[in-house]
Amino acid sequence: MRIADLLERQRPVFSFEFFPPKTDEGQQTLRNTLEVLKDDAPDYVSVTYGAGGTTRNRTVEITKTIKRDFGIEAMAHLSCVGEPSERLVEILEEIDAAGIQNVLALRGDPPRGETAWKPHPGGLSFSVELIRLIRERFDFCVGAACFPEVHLDAPDRESDLRYAREKVEAGAGFLITQLFFDNDFYFEYVDDARSAGIDVPIIPGIMPITNYGQIHRFTDMCGATIPEDLERQLTGRADDPEAVAELGVAYATLQCSDLLARGAPGIHFYTLNRSPATRAILAALRAAHPWTRAKAAV
């Protein structure tokens, strides 16, 4: 099913994001995780695309497997990094032939070890160009990324919103946010986006904190901030990994509950290929169904 249609038919929509492992052992671990998560009936699962196309083939294969073997709707990520336009079309043809209906179109990050993003000489420079290419040649439902705390390369919020609107005008049917830990950032972004003429669903992306060092590496890379009170609580538990994970699950559960109670259309979980934290949060949300208290959808 097309994700844009799914978002029109039901609220909330829950989705999980995985990355393709680079080893056969990691592949089996991911498959075991999917076996468990299948019972939680996510509405769809997305599979990331490695920087520089490093996991390109695995992305396509895993996306196929999720839909074919697990019967879960799937979305393949695709970025502009490291590919000429002709090769991007070939990848899209392969995704299309596999029966995948959804693609998340991204510019992508620089390959590991590089700080500046550089387009392929025969490729694309921006995600909006990729969205246009997809919509011109294929019938995919296309999603795109957005940034409640402003993209690192954007000079300001206004220009960031203007670019998000260009993505929607090019054919993006929904947006998924970068991770954030302060819900006010999300709701302020949604308000600003609506004022800027962006009318598609904006799905909050949530990453449960399970590792102290890891979450700081992620936030440093993407520019997300950790609220002072949460940072203080994490720092006090930095030497106790189990306590950090317990706090992370509790905080993410409260965060998701508040988002849904205030009208968010769903939650996109950045799972980091681990199921326990996400499963616990999703079970708590489904037990409490905070979305029934929502006064208005955003």
C-alpha positions in Angstrom: 0.0 0.0 0.0 1.1 3.5 -0.7 2.1 5.3 2.5 0.3 8.5 1.6 -2.9 6.5 1.2 -2.3 4.7 4.5 -1.9 8.1 6.3 -5.3 9.2 4.8 -7.1 6.0 5.9 -5.9 5.7 9.5 -4.2 7.4 12.4 -1.8 6.8 14.0 0.6 5.0 11.6 3.6 3.2 13.2 6.7 2.4 11.3 10.2 1.1 11.9 13.4 2.0 10.2 16.3 -0.4 9.8 19.7 -0.2 8.2 21.2 -3.0 6.0 23.9 -4.9 7.9 27.2 -5.3 6.2 27.8 -8.9 7.2 26.0 -12.2 6.8 25.8 -12.5 10.6 24.2 -9.1 10.8 21.8 -10.1 8.1 20.6 -13.0 10.2 20.3 -10.8 13.3 18.1 -8.4 11.3 16.0 -11.3 10.0 15.5 -12.5 13.6 14.5 -9.0 14.6 12.0 -8.8 11.8 10.6 -12.2 12.8 9.9 -10.8 16.3 8.6 -7.3 15.1 6.3 -8.9 12.6 4.0 -9.8 15.5 3.8 -6.1 16.4 2.2 -5.5 13.0 4.0 -2.2 12.0 2.2 -0.4 9.3 5.4 -0.3 7.2 9.1 -0.7 7.5 11.8 1.4 5.8 15.4 0.4 4.9 18.1 3.0 4.8 20.7 3.5 2.0 24.3 3.7 3.1 26.5 6.8 2.6 28.2 6.5 -0.8 25.8 3.7 -1.8 27.8 1.3 0.5 24.7 -0.8 1.2 22.9 -0.2 -2.1 22.4 -3.8 -3.1 21.5 -4.9 0.4 18.9 -2.1 0.7 17.0 -3.3 -2.3 17.3 -7.0 -1.3 16.2 -6.4 2.3 13.3 -4.2 1.2 12.2 -7.0 -1.1 12.5 -9.6 1.7 10.4 -7.5 4.1 7.5 -7.4 1.7 7.8 -10.8 0.2 8.8 -13.0 3.2 7.2 -11.0 6.1 4.2 -9.6 4.4 5.0 -6.1 5.8 4.6 -3.0 3.6 8.1 -1.7 2.9 9.8 1.6 1.8 13.2 1.8 0.2 15.5 4.8 0.9 17.4 6.1 -2.0 20.0 8.9 -2.0 21.9 10.9 -4.6 25.3 10.0 -3.2 27.8 8.3 -5.4 25.5 7.4 -8.3 25.0 8.9 -11.8 21.4 9.5 -12.8 21.3 6.5 -15.0 22.2 4.2 -12.2 19.6 5.8 -9.9 17.0 4.9 -12.6 18.2 1.4 -12.7 17.9 1.0 -9.0 14.4 2.5 -9.1 13.5 0.0 -11.9 14.7 -2.9 -9.7 12.6 -1.6 -6.7 9.6 -1.2 -9.0 10.0 -4.7 -10.4 10.0 -6.1 -6.8 6.5 -4.6 -6.2 7.7 -1.9 -3.8 5.5 1.1 -4.0 7.2 3.5 -1.6 10.6 5.3 -1.8 12.1 7.9 0.6 14.1 10.3 -1.6 17.2 11.8 0.1 20.2 13.8 -0.8 22.3 11.6 1.5 25.3 12.2 3.7 28.9 12.4 2.7 30.7 9.0 2.6 32.5 8.1 5.9 35.7 10.1 6.2 34.5 13.0 4.2 33.1 16.2 5.7 31.7 18.0 2.6 28.9 16.6 0.4 29.8 16.4 -3.3 27.5 15.3 -6.1 28.5 12.6 -8.5 29.7 14.2 -11.7 26.9 12.6 -13.6 24.4 12.6 -10.8 22.1 14.8 -8.8 22.8 17.5 -6.2 19.6 17.8 -4.2 16.8 15.5 -3.0 14.2 17.6 -4.8 15.9 16.7 -8.1 15.7 13.0 -7.1 12.0 13.5 -6.3 11.4 15.0 -9.7 13.2 12.2 -11.5 11.1 9.6 -9.6 7.8 11.3 -10.3 8.6 11.8 -14.0 9.5 8.2 -14.6 7.7 6.1 -12.0 4.5 5.8 -10.0 6.0 5.4 -6.6 4.6 7.1 -3.5 7.5 9.4 -2.5 8.5 10.6 0.9 11.1 13.1 2.0 13.0 14.3 5.1 12.4 17.4 7.1 14.3 19.0 10.0 12.5 20.5 13.1 15.9 22.0 14.2 16.9 23.1 10.7 19.2 21.2 8.4 22.9 21.7 9.2 23.5 23.0 5.6 20.5 25.4 5.7 21.3 29.1 6.6 18.0 29.5 8.5 14.5 28.2 9.2 12.9 30.2 6.4 15.2 28.7 3.7 14.8 25.2 5.2 11.0 25.5 5.0 11.2 26.8 1.5 13.2 23.8 0.4 10.8 21.4 2.1 7.9 23.1 0.2 9.9 22.5 -3.0 10.1 18.8 -2.2 6.3 18.7 -1.7 5.7 20.6 -4.9 8.0 18.2 -6.7 5.8 15.2 -5.6 6.6 14.2 -2.0 3.4 12.9 -0.4 4.6 13.0 3.2 7.6 14.1 5.3 9.5 12.3 8.1 11.4 14.4 10.5 15.0 14.0 11.7 15.2 12.8 15.3 14.4 15.2 18.1 13.9 15.1 21.8 11.9 18.2 22.5 8.3 18.0 21.2 8.0 21.7 21.0 10.5 21.7 18.1 8.1 19.4 16.2 4.9 21.3 16.8 6.6 24.6 16.1 7.9 23.2 12.8 4.5 21.8 11.8 2.9 25.3 12.5 5.6 27.0 10.4 5.3 24.4 7.6 1.6 24.9 7.4 2.1 28.6 7.2 4.6 28.1 4.4 2.1 26.1 2.4 3.2 22.6 3.2 0.1 20.5 3.6 1.3 16.9 3.6 1.5 14.7 6.7 4.6 15.4 8.8 5.6 12.2 10.7 7.8 12.6 13.8 11.0 10.5 13.8 11.9 9.2 17.2 15.1 7.4 18.3 14.9 5.7 21.7 18.1 6.3 23.6 19.8 3.0 24.3 23.4 3.9 24.5 25.0 7.1 26.0 27.9 7.5 23.7 26.0 6.5 20.6 23.2 9.1 21.0 25.7 11.9 21.4 27.5 10.8 18.2 24.1 10.8 16.4 23.1 14.2 17.7 26.5 15.7 16.8 26.2 14.4 13.3 22.7 15.7 12.6 22.5 18.8 14.8 19.8 17.6 17.1 19.8 18.8 20.7 19.2 16.9 23.9 17.2 18.9 26.5 19.2 19.9 29.6 17.1 17.9 32.0 17.4 14.8 29.9 21.1 15.3 29.4 21.6 15.6 33.2 19.7 12.4 33.8 21.7 10.6 31.1 25.0 11.9 32.4 24.2 10.6 35.9 23.7 7.1 34.4 26.5 7.2 31.9 28.4 4.4 33.6 25.3 2.1 33.8 24.3 1.1 30.3 21.1 -0.7 31.5 20.0 2.4 33.4 20.6 4.5 30.3 18.4 2.2 28.2 15.7 2.1 30.8 15.6 5.9 30.9 15.7 6.1 27.1 12.6 3.8 26.8 10.7 5.7 29.4 11.5 9.1 27.9 10.6 8.0 24.3 7.3 6.5 25.6 6.4 9.8 27.2 7.5 11.7 24.1 5.5 9.6 21.7 2.5 9.7 24.0 2.5 13.5 24.0 3.0 13.7 20.2 0.1 11.4 19.5 -2.1 13.1 22.1 -1.4 16.4 20.4 -2.3 15.1 16.9 0.8 13.7 15.3 -0.2 11.3 12.5 2.0 8.5 13.8 5.6 7.7 14.8 8.5 6.6 12.7 11.0 4.7 15.0 14.7 4.8 14.3 15.3 1.3 15.7 19.1 0.9 15.0 18.2 -2.7 14.2 17.2 -3.4 17.8 13.8 -4.6 18.8 13.4 -4.6 22.6 13.2 -0.8 23.1 10.9 -0.2 20.2 8.6 -3.1 21.1 8.3 -1.9 24.7 7.4 1.6 23.6 4.9 0.5 20.9 3.2 -1.9 23.4 2.8 0.9 25.9 1.4 3.2 23.3 -1.1 0.7 22.1 -2.2 -0.1 25.6 -2.7 3.6 26.5 -3.9 4.8 23.0 -3.1 8.5 23.7 -4.3 9.4 20.2 -7.9 9.1 21.3 -7.2 12.3 23.3 -6.0 14.2 20.3 -8.1 17.4 19.7 -6.9 17.9 16.1 -4.6 16.2 13.6 -1.4 17.9 12.5 
